[in-house]
Amino acid sequence: MIVPMPTGSETPHAAHADQAMEVLDALVIGAGFSGLYQLYRLREAGFKVRLFEAGSDLGGVWHWNCYPGARVDSHVPNYEFSIEAVWRDWVWTERFPSWEELRRYFHHVDQVLGLSQDIRFNARVTHAHFLDDDNLWEVTCADGHRLRTRYLLPCLGFASRPYLPDLPGLGQFEGICHHTAHWPQAGLDLSGRRVGVIGTGASGVQMVQEASKVASHLTVFQRTPIIALPMQQQRLDAAEQRAMKAQYPELFRRREASNGGLWDVRPDRRSALEVSDDERHAIFERAWNDGGFHFWTGTFRDILTDARANRLIYDFWRERTRARVHNPLLAEKLAPEQPPHPFGTKRPSLEQWYYEAFNLPHVDLVDLKDTPITSITAAGVQTTTQHVALDVLVLATGFDASTGGLTQIDLRGTDGASLAQSWSEGVRTFLGMGVPHFPNMLMLYGPQSPTAFWNGPASAEVQGDWVVQCLVHLRAQGITRIEATAQAAQAWHRHMDMLAHSTLLPQADSWYMGANIPGKPRQLLSHAGTRVYMDACRKSAAEGYAGFTLA
């Protein structure tokens, strides 16, 4: 059986039609890092602000992602707020925290900052339209609750709309089927069960690692080999963390100034081609041992811009990875001689024992390039060559990333078109925050901002402070309307296109490029240069918010 997912298209209940209409200064959508930071800062600045969250608790993606093995891929203390009242009395148990620990962290944040008193949970926003005469947004939730707000601030993240591929017969499967993003909050025991995992992105890798330990049989359906990097997970000592807190203000300052929101990941400014083989190997080795994203973004400056440098790092990865897989034929499937795409042009997953799992006798790999899935049956998965019987089918099939969370809401601007209609031929924003014809709506951690190339908490604070300062400025000037101009959005689109083609990113069919969703326009959806991006934001503000019309 397939467990249905919320669609965001529910019709408001008529019983709520005559409710009193609350009017806010700002409404934040989403209780992840960006949304919570906006609520905290705007409240401090004296705005009447509320936050609507579709889930039943704080955390955003860390509320929904509770599948076995789910954990963050940015290490602490990078992955936390820089608010001293929050970090002063908090200690982590692991370098890369699990979803369980992240939930405890968000509860700690709430305990310190008292945010939930201004949050409406189980409030899935389904409709919002702009009232041109009043310069207000009217917002409706799935349960019929409505209000009006001067400013609408979607903080939905890049992974809030799961993608279900068109798998023939999926609805007739009689076992248990879940997308990783809609895993049962009460958990699901995989012990002794025949488990199939479709997809080998980050959630697929994490699921495979955990399922391999308990399932009676595990089948992994791979379309494209994942270039997974060693996490180098560590247990953390509480006393050492407390001693390190004296350095936190400086670490967070360096995090803000870094190009990816990670204070300790900095590439060598030289080309990988201009050093000796021995020196290059030593730098690759050091980054490999450091773990996390050091090997992705912390080696040489031209890894994502020069195909020759890129091939050198791929060959190092391949040699190290193949050595961990006993069967040579299987090793070639998992780490092929020819790269499936340039290294790093799809987001690398972090792994702990993913490749060793395939040495186990009860773990099989099905290469969907050789033997595609023809249908899902009542009892399992049928490929062109075999039927795989399953008790549990896991859909680790990713997301309609960056834009999907926004376009699933019926957002209507001044021209009557929905946001989905406005972006049907490609995203147009200014600075990844403002959208022409959608006044008083500023997106955070959204498309055409650094998002996927920016550590979430760092983005929440740096980009979030810009938005708060903007709204404070508007209030001080008596301005009630801000709207990105079409000219600025078109110029930003050209900038994004030039940025994409200065890298190897367009050479991969990735969700960075929108290429994982059939029919989605192919374009770079995340800005690949945080410092350049924030310089553009600061320039706009310094010039009286150039690129926006203020009224």
NUGU-770158 format. One line per 3 residues: their letters; for each residue x, y, z of C-alpha. Coordinates in Angstrom, 1 decimal. Layout:
N
A	X/Y/Z | ...
# end
This chain:
551
MIV	0.0/0.0/0.0 | 1.2/3.5/-0.7 | 0.8/6.0/2.1
PMP	-0.7/9.3/0.7 | 1.3/12.5/1.0 | -0.1/15.9/1.7
TGS	-0.7/17.7/-1.6 | -1.1/21.3/-0.5 | -4.3/21.5/-2.6
ETP	-7.0/21.0/0.0 | -10.1/23.1/-0.2 | -10.6/25.5/2.8
HAA	-13.4/24.5/5.1 | -16.5/26.7/4.7 | -17.0/26.7/8.4
HAD	-14.0/29.2/8.8 | -15.2/31.6/6.1 | -16.6/34.2/8.6
QAM	-13.7/34.1/11.1 | -12.2/37.4/12.2 | -9.4/38.4/9.9
EVL	-6.1/39.0/11.8 | -3.7/41.4/10.1 | 0.1/41.0/10.6
DAL	3.2/42.9/9.7 | 4.8/39.7/8.5 | 3.9/36.0/8.1
VIG	6.7/33.5/7.9 | 6.1/30.1/6.3 | 8.2/27.2/7.6
AGF	9.8/26.4/10.9 | 13.3/25.4/9.8 | 16.4/27.4/10.4
SGL	15.5/30.3/8.1 | 11.9/30.6/9.4 | 12.8/30.4/13.0
YQL	15.5/33.0/12.6 | 13.1/35.4/10.8 | 10.6/35.0/13.6
YRL	13.2/35.7/16.2 | 14.7/38.7/14.6 | 11.5/40.3/13.4
REA	10.0/39.9/16.8 | 13.0/41.5/18.3 | 12.6/44.4/15.9
GFK	9.1/45.0/17.0 | 7.1/43.6/14.1 | 3.8/41.8/14.6
VRL	4.8/38.5/13.2 | 3.6/34.9/13.2 | 4.9/31.7/11.7
FEA	2.8/29.0/10.0 | 4.3/25.4/9.9 | 2.7/22.5/8.0
GSD	4.1/20.0/10.4 | 3.3/19.4/14.1 | 6.7/20.5/15.4
LGG	9.8/22.6/14.8 | 12.7/21.7/12.6 | 11.5/22.0/9.0
VWH	13.2/19.2/7.1 | 14.3/17.7/10.5 | 10.6/17.2/11.4
WNC	9.8/15.3/8.1 | 13.1/13.5/7.7 | 13.0/10.8/10.4
YPG	13.8/7.7/8.3 | 16.5/5.4/9.6 | 20.0/6.9/9.3
ARV	18.9/10.5/8.5 | 21.5/12.9/9.6 | 22.9/16.3/8.5
DSH	25.9/16.5/6.1 | 27.3/19.8/7.5 | 29.4/19.3/10.7
VPN	28.9/21.2/14.0 | 29.5/23.9/15.2 | 28.9/25.1/11.6
YEF	25.4/23.6/11.6 | 23.8/25.7/14.4 | 22.7/29.2/15.2
SIE	25.3/31.7/16.2 | 23.0/33.2/18.9 | 25.0/33.0/22.1
AVW	22.0/32.4/24.3 | 21.4/29.3/22.3 | 24.9/27.8/21.9
RDW	26.2/28.7/25.4 | 24.5/25.8/27.2 | 24.2/23.3/24.3
VWT	26.6/20.4/23.5 | 26.4/17.9/20.7 | 27.1/14.2/20.9
ERF	28.3/13.7/17.3 | 30.1/15.7/14.7 | 27.3/15.0/12.2
PSW	24.1/15.0/14.3 | 21.3/12.6/13.6 | 17.7/13.7/13.1
EEL	16.9/12.8/16.7 | 19.6/15.1/18.0 | 18.6/17.9/15.7
RRY	15.0/17.7/17.0 | 16.4/18.0/20.5 | 18.4/21.0/19.4
FHH	15.3/22.7/18.0 | 13.4/22.1/21.2 | 16.4/23.7/23.0
VDQ	16.2/26.7/20.7 | 12.5/27.1/21.5 | 13.1/26.8/25.2
VLG	15.7/29.6/25.1 | 14.0/31.9/22.6 | 10.3/31.1/23.3
LSQ	9.4/30.9/19.6 | 6.5/28.4/19.6 | 4.2/30.9/21.3
DIR	4.0/32.7/17.9 | 3.9/29.6/15.7 | 0.7/27.9/14.4
FNA	1.5/24.2/13.8 | -0.4/21.9/11.4 | -1.0/25.0/9.4
RVT	-0.3/24.1/5.7 | -0.6/27.2/3.6 | -2.5/26.4/0.4
HAH	-3.5/29.8/-1.1 | -2.2/33.4/-0.9 | -3.2/36.3/-3.1
FLD	-2.0/39.9/-3.1 | -4.6/42.6/-2.5 | -3.4/45.4/-4.8
DDN	-5.4/48.2/-3.2 | -4.3/47.4/0.3 | -0.7/46.2/-0.3
LWE	-1.5/43.1/1.8 | -1.4/39.4/1.3 | -4.5/37.3/2.2
VTC	-3.4/33.8/3.2 | -5.4/30.7/3.6 | -4.5/27.4/5.2
ADG	-5.8/23.9/4.4 | -8.1/24.0/7.5 | -9.6/27.2/6.3
HRL	-7.8/29.6/8.7 | -7.2/32.9/7.0 | -5.3/36.1/7.8
RTR	-3.8/39.1/6.1 | -0.2/40.3/6.3 | 1.8/43.1/4.9
YLL	4.9/40.9/4.1 | 4.9/37.3/3.1 | 8.2/35.5/3.9
PCL	8.3/31.9/2.5 | 11.1/29.9/4.2 | 10.4/26.5/2.7
GFA	13.9/25.3/2.0 | 15.0/23.4/-1.2 | 13.6/20.0/-0.2
SRP	10.0/20.5/0.9 | 8.2/18.8/-2.0 | 9.1/15.1/-2.4
YLP	9.3/13.7/-6.0 | 7.4/10.5/-6.9 | 8.5/9.2/-10.3
DLP	6.0/7.6/-12.6 | 6.4/4.0/-11.7 | 3.8/1.8/-13.4
GLG	1.7/-0.1/-10.9 | 3.0/1.7/-7.9 | -0.5/1.9/-6.5
QFE	-1.0/-1.8/-6.5 | 1.9/-2.7/-4.2 | 0.5/-4.6/-1.2
GIC	3.5/-4.1/1.1 | 4.5/-1.0/2.9 | 5.7/1.9/0.8
HHT	7.0/5.3/1.9 | 8.9/8.1/0.5 | 11.8/9.0/2.8
AHW	10.5/12.5/3.3 | 7.2/11.1/4.6 | 8.5/8.4/6.9
PQA	6.1/7.4/9.7 | 6.8/9.7/12.7 | 6.4/6.6/14.9
GLD	9.1/4.8/13.0 | 9.1/1.5/11.0 | 10.9/-1.6/12.0
LSG	12.8/-3.1/9.0 | 14.1/-6.1/10.9 | 13.7/-9.4/9.2
RRV	11.9/-7.8/6.2 | 12.7/-7.9/2.5 | 13.5/-4.2/1.7
GVI	13.9/-2.5/-1.6 | 15.3/1.0/-1.9 | 14.8/3.0/-5.2
GTG	17.3/5.8/-5.4 | 20.9/6.3/-4.4 | 21.0/10.0/-3.4
ASG	21.7/11.1/0.2 | 18.5/9.6/1.7 | 19.1/6.4/-0.3
VQM	22.6/6.0/1.0 | 21.6/6.6/4.6 | 18.6/4.2/4.3
VQE	20.8/1.5/2.7 | 23.4/1.7/5.5 | 20.8/1.2/8.2
ASK	18.6/-1.4/6.3 | 21.7/-3.5/5.5 | 22.1/-4.2/9.3
VAS	18.6/-5.5/10.0 | 16.8/-6.5/6.8 | 16.6/-10.2/5.8
HLT	17.3/-9.1/2.3 | 18.1/-5.7/0.8 | 17.8/-4.7/-2.9
VFQ	19.2/-1.4/-4.0 | 17.9/-0.1/-7.3 | 20.5/2.2/-8.8
RTP	20.0/4.5/-11.8 | 23.2/6.6/-11.4 | 26.1/5.7/-9.1
IIA	26.4/8.1/-6.2 | 29.8/9.7/-5.6 | 29.6/9.4/-1.9
LPM	32.3/10.8/0.4 | 33.6/9.5/3.7 | 31.7/11.3/6.5
QQQ	34.5/10.5/9.1 | 31.9/10.6/11.9 | 33.1/11.3/15.4
RLD	31.7/11.2/18.9 | 32.1/14.5/20.6 | 33.3/15.2/24.1
AAE	31.2/17.6/26.1 | 34.1/19.1/28.1 | 36.1/19.8/24.9
QRA	33.1/21.5/23.4 | 32.6/23.7/26.4 | 36.3/24.7/26.3
MKA	36.0/25.5/22.6 | 33.1/27.9/23.1 | 35.4/30.8/23.9
QYP	36.3/30.6/20.1 | 32.7/30.5/18.9 | 32.3/34.2/18.1
ELF	35.4/34.1/15.9 | 34.3/30.8/14.3 | 30.9/32.2/13.4
RRR	32.5/35.4/12.1 | 34.6/33.2/9.8 | 31.6/31.1/8.9
EAS	29.7/34.2/7.7 | 32.7/35.4/5.6 | 33.3/32.0/4.0
NGG	32.0/31.1/0.5 | 29.9/28.1/1.7 | 29.0/28.8/5.3
LWD	31.6/26.4/6.6 | 34.3/28.2/8.6 | 36.9/25.4/8.3
VRP	36.5/24.3/4.6 | 38.7/26.4/2.4 | 40.2/25.3/-0.9
DRR	43.8/25.8/-2.0 | 43.8/28.8/-4.3 | 46.0/27.1/-6.8
SAL	45.0/24.9/-9.7 | 45.1/21.1/-9.2 | 47.2/21.1/-12.4
EVS	50.0/23.4/-11.2 | 51.2/21.3/-8.3 | 53.3/18.1/-8.3
DDE	51.6/14.7/-8.3 | 52.9/14.2/-4.7 | 51.6/17.5/-3.4
RHA	48.2/17.1/-5.1 | 47.9/13.6/-3.7 | 48.7/14.9/-0.2
IFE	46.1/17.6/-0.4 | 43.5/15.1/-1.6 | 44.5/12.7/1.2
RAW	44.2/15.4/3.8 | 40.7/16.4/2.7 | 39.6/12.8/2.5
NDG	40.7/12.2/6.1 | 39.1/15.4/7.2 | 35.8/14.0/6.0
GFH	32.5/15.8/5.3 | 32.6/18.3/2.4 | 36.3/19.0/2.7
FWT	36.9/16.6/-0.2 | 34.2/18.3/-2.3 | 35.0/22.0/-1.8
GTF	38.2/22.0/0.2 | 40.9/20.9/-2.2 | 41.7/23.1/-5.3
RDI	39.9/26.2/-6.7 | 39.3/24.7/-10.1 | 37.8/21.3/-9.3
LTD	34.3/22.5/-10.4 | 35.6/24.6/-13.3 | 38.3/22.6/-15.1
ARA	37.5/19.2/-16.6 | 41.1/18.0/-16.2 | 41.3/19.0/-12.5
NRL	37.9/17.4/-12.0 | 39.0/14.1/-13.5 | 42.1/14.0/-11.2
IYD	39.9/14.2/-8.0 | 37.4/11.6/-9.5 | 40.2/9.1/-10.1
FWR	41.4/9.5/-6.5 | 37.9/9.0/-5.2 | 37.4/5.9/-7.5
ERT	40.6/4.2/-6.4 | 39.8/4.7/-2.8 | 36.2/3.5/-3.2
RAR	36.8/0.5/-5.3 | 39.3/-0.9/-2.8 | 36.3/-1.2/-0.3
VHN	34.2/-3.4/-2.6 | 35.2/-7.1/-2.8 | 33.5/-8.0/-6.1
PLL	35.2/-6.3/-9.1 | 32.1/-6.3/-11.2 | 30.1/-4.7/-8.4
AEK	32.9/-2.2/-7.8 | 32.7/-1.1/-11.4 | 28.9/-0.5/-11.0
LAP	29.4/1.5/-7.9 | 32.6/3.4/-8.9 | 32.9/3.1/-12.7
EQP	36.0/3.9/-14.6 | 34.3/6.6/-16.6 | 32.6/9.2/-14.3
PHP	28.8/9.2/-14.5 | 29.1/13.0/-14.4 | 31.8/15.5/-13.4
FGT	32.8/15.1/-9.7 | 30.8/17.4/-7.5 | 28.2/18.5/-10.1
KRP	25.7/16.4/-8.3 | 25.6/16.9/-4.5 | 27.8/14.2/-3.0
SLE	26.3/12.2/-0.2 | 28.3/11.5/3.0 | 28.6/7.8/3.9
QWY	30.0/5.7/6.7 | 29.7/2.1/5.6 | 27.7/2.4/2.4
YEA	30.2/0.6/0.1 | 30.9/-2.2/2.6 | 27.2/-2.9/2.7
FNL	27.5/-4.4/-0.8 | 30.0/-7.0/0.5 | 27.2/-8.6/2.6
PHV	25.6/-11.7/1.1 | 22.0/-10.4/1.6 | 22.5/-7.1/-0.2
DLV	22.0/-6.9/-4.0 | 22.5/-4.1/-6.5 | 20.1/-3.8/-9.5
DLK	21.6/-1.5/-12.2 | 18.6/0.2/-13.7 | 20.6/1.3/-16.7
DTP	21.0/-2.3/-17.7 | 17.7/-3.7/-16.4 | 15.1/-1.0/-16.0
ITS	12.0/-1.3/-13.8 | 9.0/-2.2/-16.0 | 6.4/-2.2/-13.2
ITA	5.7/-2.3/-9.5 | 3.6/-5.4/-8.7 | 1.5/-6.3/-5.8
AGV	4.4/-8.3/-4.4 | 7.5/-6.3/-5.4 | 9.4/-4.8/-8.3
QTT	9.6/-6.2/-11.9 | 12.6/-5.4/-14.0 | 13.3/-6.5/-17.6
TQH	15.1/-9.6/-16.2 | 13.7/-10.5/-12.8 | 11.0/-10.0/-10.2
VAL	12.2/-8.8/-6.8 | 9.8/-9.8/-4.0 | 9.6/-7.1/-1.2
DVL	7.9/-6.5/2.1 | 8.9/-2.8/2.2 | 9.5/-0.4/-0.7
VLA	11.4/2.8/0.1 | 11.2/5.6/-2.4 | 14.4/7.6/-2.0
TGF	13.6/9.5/-5.1 | 14.4/13.0/-4.1 | 12.6/16.3/-4.4
DAS	11.2/18.8/-6.8 | 14.0/20.9/-5.4 | 14.3/24.6/-4.8
TGG	11.0/25.6/-6.5 | 8.6/22.8/-5.7 | 7.8/23.9/-2.2
LTQ	6.8/27.3/-3.5 | 4.9/26.3/-6.6 | 2.7/23.8/-4.7
IDL	1.1/26.8/-3.0 | -1.4/28.7/-5.0 | 0.4/32.1/-4.8
RGT	-1.2/34.8/-6.9 | 0.4/38.1/-7.7 | -0.8/41.3/-9.2
DGA	-1.2/39.9/-12.7 | -3.5/37.1/-11.6 | -1.0/34.4/-12.5
SLA	0.1/31.8/-10.0 | 3.8/31.5/-9.2 | 3.8/28.1/-10.9
QSW	2.5/29.7/-14.1 | 4.9/32.6/-13.8 | 7.8/30.2/-13.6
SEG	6.5/27.7/-16.2 | 9.3/28.6/-18.6 | 12.0/29.2/-15.9
VRT	12.5/30.9/-12.6 | 12.8/34.7/-12.6 | 13.8/36.4/-9.4
FLG	16.0/39.3/-8.2 | 18.6/38.1/-5.7 | 16.6/34.9/-5.2
MGV	14.3/36.8/-2.9 | 12.0/39.1/-4.9 | 9.7/38.1/-7.8
PHF	8.2/40.6/-10.3 | 4.4/40.8/-9.9 | 4.6/39.4/-6.4
PNM	5.0/42.5/-4.2 | 5.9/42.3/-0.5 | 7.0/38.6/-0.9
LML	10.6/37.9/0.0 | 11.8/34.3/-0.2 | 14.6/33.0/2.0
YGP	16.8/30.0/1.1 | 15.0/29.9/-2.2 | 15.8/29.5/-5.9
QSP	18.5/31.6/-7.4 | 20.1/32.3/-4.0 | 23.1/30.1/-2.9
TAF	20.8/27.7/-1.0 | 22.2/24.3/-2.0 | 25.8/25.6/-1.9
WNG	25.3/27.4/1.5 | 25.2/25.9/5.0 | 21.6/26.3/6.1
PAS	22.1/28.1/9.5 | 24.7/30.5/8.0 | 22.3/31.3/5.2
AEV	19.4/31.7/7.6 | 21.4/34.4/9.5 | 23.2/36.2/6.7
QGD	20.4/36.4/4.2 | 17.9/36.7/7.0 | 19.5/39.7/8.5
WVV	19.3/41.4/5.0 | 15.6/40.8/4.9 | 15.0/42.1/8.4
QCL	17.1/45.2/7.8 | 15.1/45.8/4.6 | 11.8/45.6/6.4
VHL	13.1/47.9/9.2 | 14.1/50.4/6.5 | 10.7/50.2/4.8
RAQ	8.9/50.8/8.1 | 11.1/53.8/9.0 | 10.4/55.4/5.6
GIT	6.7/54.7/5.7 | 6.9/52.5/2.7 | 4.3/49.7/2.4
RIE	5.3/48.0/-0.8 | 8.4/46.5/-2.3 | 8.5/44.6/-5.6
ATA	11.4/43.3/-7.7 | 11.4/44.8/-11.2 | 11.2/42.7/-14.3
QAA	14.5/44.3/-15.6 | 16.4/43.3/-12.4 | 15.0/39.8/-12.6
QAW	16.0/39.4/-16.2 | 19.5/40.7/-15.4 | 19.8/38.3/-12.5
HRH	18.7/35.4/-14.8 | 21.5/36.3/-17.2 | 23.9/36.4/-14.2
MDM	22.8/33.0/-13.1 | 23.2/31.6/-16.7 | 26.7/33.0/-17.0
LAH	27.6/31.6/-13.6 | 26.4/28.2/-14.5 | 28.4/28.1/-17.7
STL	31.6/29.2/-15.9 | 31.4/25.8/-14.1 | 30.9/22.1/-14.9
LPQ	27.5/22.1/-13.3 | 25.4/22.1/-16.5 | 27.1/18.8/-17.5
ADS	25.1/16.8/-15.0 | 21.4/16.0/-14.9 | 21.1/17.1/-11.3
WYM	18.4/18.8/-9.2 | 20.8/21.8/-9.1 | 19.8/22.2/-12.7
GAN	16.2/21.1/-12.3 | 16.9/18.1/-14.5 | 15.5/15.4/-12.1
IPG	11.9/16.5/-12.8 | 10.4/15.7/-16.2 | 9.3/18.9/-18.0
KPR	11.0/21.2/-15.5 | 13.0/24.0/-17.3 | 16.7/23.3/-17.2
QLL	18.5/26.1/-15.4 | 20.9/26.6/-12.4 | 18.6/26.9/-9.4
SHA	21.2/27.7/-6.7 | 23.8/30.5/-6.9 | 27.3/29.0/-6.8
GTR	29.1/31.9/-5.0 | 28.0/33.1/-1.6 | 30.4/36.1/-1.3
VYM	29.4/37.3/-4.8 | 25.8/36.9/-4.0 | 25.9/38.8/-0.7
DAC	27.9/41.6/-2.3 | 25.1/42.0/-4.8 | 22.5/42.0/-1.9
RKS	24.5/44.6/0.0 | 25.0/46.7/-3.1 | 21.2/46.8/-3.7
AAE	20.6/47.9/-0.1 | 23.3/50.6/-0.2 | 21.6/52.0/-3.3
GYA	18.2/52.3/-1.7 | 17.2/48.7/-2.7 | 18.0/49.1/-6.3
GFT	16.3/46.4/-8.4 | 13.1/46.9/-6.4 | 10.3/49.4/-6.8
LA	9.4/50.9/-3.4 | 6.0/52.6/-2.9
# end
